[in-house]
């Protein structure tokens, strides 16, 4: 016997409880569920077959549903639940965020376990308890809305971050620039900045936040905005590091810090100047195949509000190549260990015939290839700057 529907308390606000798609091949069950849900403030759409469910979800606005309540057994197979499990898989392919509550009168522990493994949000036996069913659906609607909102916010943040990273590099005569990056998660803690400076100079910075994912991306957004302002003044590299350190120190949690390498290339005077705040040393590959490292000149940013940074310099010649990278490149790992700086240098020497953009992509690919079947464990960014021949 189907239990007579009785309304449960409504939410305190006047917002609709949610839009629910209900699927069952028994008309009396559909009618009872429709009545129960409507009495409790839900908008209801019904489907009597797996095909009807898929058609509803594939309509122009598939995300109008806040939850799917579905039977596991249909006309093709009324006892095993296989048809319902197949439907769950297809629903998940259409909308991975849609909460799915399954119902069946043929409940067994193995079947319940399998449904949960297939991405089902909850499991209800028939005949159902009205209060429990409504509570379950309400909880899933709230959970699904929170998940979708979080994913929308993350997607927006990812779009903003990728647009920042993909923006055009400044056009400074005498230099050709290439950039490549890869995030270990959907958001990353790596960033780079470039700025055309007075006197035909080019400022190039690369930074890395301790950690990855959303927390690192939030820290980097703050650091990058301040860095961009400091580079626009413009200031010498050591002063940029010192001011950025003072700005970040009060903003960062004790377990957060930022490494930075900032280089100013001055082709007119045939020099470059740099400061390095705990970052992997940029590499200056000479036209004659020699290599110079631009070593650290101070601590990472955000740890000490009054840290001091040293500025280094080097002669700059036509045909030189500057390579800045984050530690995700040299820490790419496989069974034989990490890629390391020596392997990176060997790879770079084999790329001298590539243009800057192609070389940046090739460095990133080399790190990925070195890690083999394992994905890179950390964010990885590469900036290549070629000094044009006169």
Phi, psi and omega per residue, in radians:
X1 nan 2.419 3.067
X2 -1.432 2.343 3.142
X3 -1.228 2.420 3.135
X4 -1.136 2.231 -3.109
X5 -1.108 2.351 3.034
X6 -2.283 2.375 -3.092
X7 -1.237 2.530 3.017
X8 -1.824 2.903 -3.077
X9 -0.966 2.429 3.135
X10 -1.410 2.769 3.021
X11 -1.035 2.723 -3.070
X12 -1.178 -0.544 3.121
X13 -1.546 3.096 -3.070
X14 -1.686 0.138 -3.109
X15 -1.205 2.550 3.080
X16 -1.008 2.494 -3.118
X17 -1.149 -0.456 3.138
X18 2.502 2.898 3.110
X19 -1.865 2.139 -3.015
X20 -2.101 2.320 3.011
X21 -1.687 2.137 -3.099
X22 -1.971 2.238 -3.098
X23 -2.194 2.174 3.067
X24 -2.838 2.562 -3.121
X25 -1.610 0.101 3.095
X26 -1.837 2.019 -3.076
X27 -0.994 -0.671 -3.111
X28 -1.197 -0.587 3.079
X29 -1.175 -0.765 3.107
X30 -1.041 -0.755 -3.124
X31 -1.108 -0.745 -3.135
X32 -1.143 -0.745 -3.141
X33 -1.187 -0.687 3.097
X34 -1.029 -0.823 -3.117
X35 -1.103 -0.799 -3.120
X36 -1.055 -0.805 -3.091
X37 -1.206 -0.710 3.120
X38 -1.125 -0.650 3.105
X39 -1.133 -0.357 -3.128
X40 -1.888 0.358 2.945
X41 1.567 0.147 -3.137
X42 -1.626 2.528 2.897
X43 -1.491 2.399 -2.977
X44 -2.208 2.362 2.932
X45 -2.121 2.381 -3.100
X46 -1.935 2.679 3.085
X47 -2.471 2.421 -3.067
X48 -1.856 0.068 -3.131
X49 -2.726 2.818 3.056
X50 -0.988 -0.644 3.132
X51 -1.101 -0.683 3.118
X52 -1.143 -0.657 3.111
X53 -1.086 -0.850 -3.104
X54 -1.128 -0.646 3.108
X55 -1.132 -0.704 3.129
X56 -1.140 -0.716 -3.117
X57 -1.300 -0.440 -3.124
X58 -1.563 0.065 3.116
X59 -1.153 2.954 -3.040
X60 -0.951 -0.479 3.138
X61 -2.167 1.254 -3.035
X62 -1.123 -0.362 -3.072
X63 -1.575 0.265 3.062
X64 -1.265 -0.295 3.125
X65 -1.533 2.383 3.097
X66 -1.621 -0.311 3.125
X67 -2.868 2.705 3.021
X68 -2.066 2.161 3.033
X69 -1.920 2.056 -2.976
X70 -2.438 2.557 3.014
X71 -1.353 2.669 3.087
X72 -1.561 -0.329 -3.012
X73 -2.035 2.269 -3.127
X74 -2.256 -2.992 -2.960
X75 -1.052 -0.566 -3.065
X76 -1.233 -0.568 -3.083
X77 -2.663 1.834 -2.965
X78 -1.610 0.018 -3.075
X79 -2.255 -0.591 -2.968
X80 -1.440 -0.428 -3.076
X81 1.452 0.039 -3.081
X82 -1.107 -0.709 -3.123
X83 -1.098 -0.696 3.101
X84 -1.158 -0.698 3.112
X85 -1.113 -0.671 3.072
X86 -1.101 -0.682 3.118
X87 -1.136 -0.723 3.113
X88 -0.992 -0.782 -3.134
X89 -1.072 -0.692 -3.127
X90 -1.276 -0.603 3.066
X91 -1.108 -0.784 3.134
X92 -1.050 -0.617 3.112
X93 -1.172 -0.619 -3.141
X94 -1.330 -0.715 -3.076
X95 -2.613 1.645 -3.085
X96 -1.148 -0.294 -3.063
X97 -1.680 -0.108 -3.071
X98 -1.282 2.111 3.057
X99 -1.123 2.350 -3.131
X100 -2.134 2.128 3.055
X101 -1.934 2.086 -3.109
X102 -1.750 2.601 3.131
X103 -2.297 2.477 3.050
X104 -2.805 2.598 3.052
X105 -1.549 -0.084 -3.106
X106 -1.915 0.954 -3.044
X107 -1.348 2.290 2.992
X108 -2.385 2.746 3.136
X109 -1.063 -0.830 3.123
X110 -1.033 -0.670 -3.133
X111 -1.171 -0.734 3.114
X112 -1.072 -0.758 3.127
X113 -1.086 -0.750 -3.104
X114 -1.161 -0.680 3.119
X115 -1.099 -0.721 -3.138
X116 -1.157 -0.632 3.094
X117 -1.158 -0.458 -3.123
X118 -1.512 0.175 3.051
X119 1.682 0.233 3.094
X120 -1.307 2.465 -3.082
X121 -1.438 -0.614 3.125
X122 -2.767 2.920 -3.006
X123 -2.361 2.225 -3.115
X124 -2.238 2.328 3.115
X125 -1.524 2.600 2.968
X126 -1.671 2.528 -0.122
X127 -1.207 2.488 -3.025
X128 -1.542 2.752 2.975
X129 -1.595 2.139 -3.045
X130 -0.971 -0.853 -3.080
X131 -1.104 -0.747 -3.137
X132 -1.158 -0.702 -3.136
X133 -1.109 -0.799 3.140
X134 -1.110 -0.739 3.113
X135 -1.079 -0.705 3.128
X136 -1.108 -0.804 -3.107
X137 -1.141 -0.743 3.133
X138 -1.065 -0.759 3.138
X139 -1.088 -0.696 -3.134
X140 -1.238 -0.614 3.085
X141 -1.091 -0.822 3.131
X142 -1.075 -0.809 -3.138
X143 -1.064 -0.774 -3.137
X144 -1.115 -0.701 3.124
X145 -1.132 -0.723 3.102
X146 -1.084 -0.756 3.138
X147 -1.096 -0.785 -3.119
X148 -1.156 -0.681 3.110
X149 -1.120 -0.771 3.118
X150 -1.070 -0.702 -3.141
X151 -1.202 -0.643 3.086
X152 -1.117 -0.761 3.134
X153 -1.112 -0.739 3.125
X154 -1.153 -0.679 3.122
X155 -1.123 -0.720 3.095
X156 -1.095 -0.768 3.132
X157 -1.105 -0.700 3.136
X158 -1.124 -0.711 3.121
X159 -1.105 -0.747 3.121
X160 -1.089 -0.797 -3.106
X161 -1.120 -0.739 -3.119
X162 -1.222 -0.582 3.072
X163 -1.166 -0.637 3.069
X164 -1.113 -0.757 -3.110
X165 -1.280 -0.462 -3.069
X166 -1.640 0.030 -3.085
X167 -1.162 2.764 -3.066
X168 -1.142 2.475 3.080
X169 -1.360 2.635 -3.132
X170 -1.132 2.548 3.139
X171 -1.601 1.725 3.119
X172 -2.031 2.008 -3.107
X173 -0.946 2.397 3.108
X174 1.752 -0.108 -3.101
X175 -2.309 2.500 3.015
X176 -2.178 2.273 -2.996
X177 -2.124 2.458 3.020
X178 -2.323 2.529 -3.100
X179 -2.386 2.510 3.013
X180 -2.567 2.539 3.119
X181 -2.610 2.788 3.087
X182 -2.595 2.288 3.116
X183 -1.741 2.403 3.105
X184 -1.204 -0.502 3.047
X185 -2.176 -3.063 -3.049
X186 -1.203 -0.432 3.003
X187 -2.084 2.676 -3.049
X188 -2.335 2.903 -3.129
X189 -1.884 0.176 3.057
X190 -1.622 2.677 3.033
X191 -2.774 2.809 3.010
X192 -2.428 2.728 3.087
X193 -2.411 2.506 3.054
X194 -2.371 2.538 -3.110
X195 -2.583 2.337 3.002
X196 -1.351 2.140 -3.066
X197 -1.896 2.762 3.124
X198 -0.966 2.611 3.116
X199 1.419 0.340 3.119
X200 1.241 0.414 -3.138
X201 -1.633 2.819 3.132
X202 -2.207 2.167 3.050
X203 -1.724 2.267 -3.113
X204 -2.296 2.203 3.124
X205 -2.253 2.572 3.030
X206 -2.360 2.442 -3.039
X207 -2.449 2.746 -3.100
X208 -2.569 2.182 3.075
X209 -1.553 2.435 3.036
X210 -1.038 2.132 -3.107
X211 1.812 -3.030 -3.138
X212 -2.659 3.107 3.122
X213 1.380 -2.821 -3.041
X214 -1.048 -0.815 3.139
X215 -1.002 -0.762 3.130
X216 -1.154 -0.659 -3.136
X217 -1.124 -0.674 3.114
X218 -1.130 -0.757 3.099
X219 -1.089 -0.780 -3.101
X220 -1.126 -0.620 3.118
X221 -1.034 -0.740 3.110
X222 -1.174 -0.807 -3.123
X223 -1.116 -0.698 -3.065
X224 -1.192 -0.664 3.125
X225 -1.103 -0.752 3.126
X226 -1.188 -0.719 3.122
X227 -1.049 -0.750 -3.127
X228 -1.067 -0.726 3.123
X229 -1.130 -0.713 -3.127
X230 -1.179 -0.660 3.122
X231 -1.195 -0.446 -3.100
X232 -1.374 -0.198 -3.014
X233 -1.138 -0.805 -0.230
X234 -1.610 2.884 -3.135
X235 -2.238 2.747 3.045
X236 -1.150 2.736 -3.044
X237 -0.973 -0.728 -3.117
X238 -1.137 -0.624 3.123
X239 -1.252 -0.608 3.054
X240 -1.051 -0.809 3.133
X241 -1.069 -0.790 -3.094
X242 -1.121 -0.773 -3.122
X243 -1.219 -0.668 3.112
X244 -1.159 -0.650 3.087
X245 -1.071 -0.784 3.138
X246 -1.137 -0.613 3.137
X247 -1.242 -0.636 -3.048
X248 -1.459 -0.512 -3.033
X249 -0.901 -0.813 -3.139
X250 -1.349 -0.205 -3.089
X251 -1.564 -0.420 -2.933
X252 -1.698 2.511 3.013
X253 -1.188 2.796 -3.093
X254 -1.006 -0.466 -3.102
X255 -1.663 0.203 -3.134
X256 -2.034 2.463 3.019
X257 -2.709 2.948 -3.091
X258 -2.269 2.314 2.986
X259 -1.750 2.617 -3.047
X260 -2.612 2.423 2.922
X261 -2.172 2.238 -3.109
X262 -2.248 2.198 -3.086
X263 -2.199 2.370 2.999
X264 -1.976 2.105 3.135
X265 -1.737 2.258 -3.093
X266 -2.200 1.635 -3.074
X267 -1.263 -0.513 -3.127
X268 -1.064 -0.699 3.130
X269 -1.726 0.053 3.089
X270 1.014 0.779 3.131
X271 -2.448 2.869 2.876
X272 -2.342 2.614 3.053
X273 -2.187 2.640 -3.048
X274 -2.688 2.775 2.929
X275 -2.422 2.592 -3.039
X276 -2.349 2.019 -3.130
X277 -1.766 1.361 3.054
X278 1.165 0.383 -3.089
X279 -1.735 2.685 3.025
X280 -0.927 2.298 -3.030
X281 -1.048 2.170 2.976
X282 -1.022 2.697 -3.077
X283 -2.010 2.265 3.075
X284 -1.852 1.825 -3.140
X285 -1.558 2.047 -3.095
X286 -1.347 2.747 3.109
X287 -1.077 -0.443 3.141
X288 -1.618 0.265 3.110
X289 1.369 0.060 2.989
X290 -1.271 2.848 -3.113
X291 -2.344 2.358 2.999
X292 -2.106 2.359 3.052
X293 -1.657 2.494 3.081
X294 -1.827 1.559 -2.891
X295 -1.288 2.916 3.098
X296 -1.046 2.530 3.118
X297 -2.230 0.346 3.141
X298 2.978 3.046 -3.084
X299 -1.321 2.927 3.045
X300 -1.053 2.790 -3.065
X301 -1.449 2.505 3.041
X302 1.678 -0.130 -3.124
X303 -1.559 -0.649 -3.110
X304 -2.281 2.174 -3.070
X305 -1.258 -0.309 -3.112
X306 -2.112 0.537 -3.113
X307 -1.144 2.627 3.101
X308 -1.962 2.595 -3.080
X309 -2.280 2.457 3.101
X310 -1.619 2.584 3.065
X311 -1.920 2.287 3.080
X312 -1.899 2.969 3.133
X313 -2.572 2.839 3.103
X314 -2.700 2.698 3.049
X315 -1.287 2.488 -3.081
X316 -2.097 2.187 -3.120
X317 -2.098 2.690 3.045
X318 -1.042 2.402 -3.111
X319 1.647 -0.138 3.090
X320 -1.288 2.705 3.102
X321 -2.285 2.200 3.085
X322 -1.779 2.298 -3.137
X323 -2.181 2.063 3.048
X324 -1.937 2.487 -3.079
X325 -2.679 2.786 3.039
X326 -1.712 2.919 -2.999
X327 -1.228 -0.186 3.047
X328 -1.086 -0.399 3.098
X329 -1.283 -0.990 -3.045
X330 -1.326 -0.294 3.107
X331 -1.657 0.105 2.996
X332 -0.979 2.278 -2.945
X333 -2.221 2.597 2.981
X334 -2.467 -2.946 -3.092
X335 -1.052 -0.468 -3.097
X336 -1.574 0.061 3.127
X337 2.054 -2.769 -3.116
X338 -1.623 2.770 3.132
X339 -1.074 -0.864 3.060
X340 1.274 2.915 -3.073
X341 -1.198 -0.637 -3.100
X342 -1.126 -0.753 3.095
X343 -1.154 -0.648 3.083
X344 -1.063 -0.788 3.127
X345 -1.077 -0.725 3.118
X346 -1.069 -0.727 3.120
X347 -1.135 -0.720 -3.114
X348 -1.132 -0.662 3.124
X349 -1.124 -0.504 3.092
X350 -1.419 -0.028 -3.096
X351 -1.949 0.204 -3.059
X352 -1.079 -0.451 3.131
X353 -1.418 -0.105 -3.114
X354 -1.539 2.574 3.004
X355 -1.152 2.835 -3.041
X356 -0.989 -0.808 -3.122
X357 -1.104 -0.741 3.131
X358 -1.183 -0.637 3.133
X359 -1.153 -0.706 3.116
X360 -1.063 -0.791 3.111
X361 -1.127 -0.643 -3.120
X362 -1.185 -0.627 3.096
X363 -1.120 -0.801 3.126
X364 -1.079 -0.733 3.119
X365 -1.135 -0.645 3.120
X366 -1.076 -0.711 3.104
X367 -1.141 -0.757 3.122
X368 -1.135 -0.728 3.121
X369 -1.121 -0.660 -3.130
X370 -1.125 -0.640 -3.133
X371 -1.311 -0.178 3.057
X372 1.130 -2.273 -3.094
X373 -1.316 -0.238 -3.136
X374 -1.500 2.287 3.089
X375 -1.204 2.745 3.088
X376 -1.029 2.317 -3.071
X377 -1.417 -0.266 -3.095
X378 -2.359 2.829 3.042
X379 -1.071 2.572 -3.091
X380 -2.418 2.230 -3.116
X381 -2.378 2.480 -3.139
X382 -2.335 2.324 3.018
X383 -2.165 2.197 3.123
X384 -2.054 2.249 3.108
X385 -2.159 2.072 3.091
X386 -1.738 2.337 3.054
X387 -1.583 2.076 -3.049
X388 -1.169 2.592 3.067
X389 -1.352 2.430 -3.119
X390 -1.269 nan nan
